């Protein structure tokens, strides 16, 4: 009797092991891709022999391209036609969250595309038809909004306006600066990079504040042009740029990435330009 029970147990293990699927097989199932529906499948591998990508051919120049992380988790899927991306294309983070969704018409992006942070929160939305885009902070609040040939705005981490620009004529646009609490600090007009207030070249200081009391933007303007030292921050508090101008001549301009690291330095005295990547 014990012998029969043991044999039955072993048989169950064998059947169970036969049903176990690889990570990639499970990913294909979840994507609705059935290998038996395709006559030809091309495979590429990582150096460790793990599958890197699969191409499922519908026709000679038309296939589904699926890429995987070394863990076997899905990385991207898209349709390719005549060697160009066509229809929907999706990227994922290795944790399974969607990274980027967009659509193509034979290599040209069309319609809306959306990217997300690894947390799953929205990172950017862009409409190829209207040329409108919105970037988001990781907390889901708007960071930057842009409408081609119409307007653009920068926002504090809480979503309130920081800087707001509205196009009027060529080389002419309205500008507004705000404190983090939403209060407006300055409203004026730029004409060919000269700042005006009530149709007169502006003279004075523009200073905006974060809610914690720190300065988010500081400019001293003389005859519509920044003079002396001035700086501005990103809406998250990190420095965006700092500069100095004397008698209309730029002494230096130092720009920073959003993570606080130096992006580039333009030295007006030495007439040099130095740039760093974000790492």
Secondary structure, 3 states (H helix, E strand, C coil): CHHHHHHHHHHHHHHHHHHCCCHHHHHHHHHCCCHHHCCEEEEEECCCCCEEEEEEEEECCEEEEEEECCCCCEEEEEEEECCEEEEEEEEECCCCCEEEEEEEECCEEEEEEEEECCCCCEEEEEECCCCEEEEECCCCCEEEEEECCCEEEEECCCCCEEEEEEEEECCEEEEEEECCCCCEEEEEEEECCEEEECCEECCEEEEEECCCCCEEEEEEEECCEECEEEEEECCCCCEEEEEEEECCEEEEEEEECCCCCEEEEEECCCCEEEECCCC
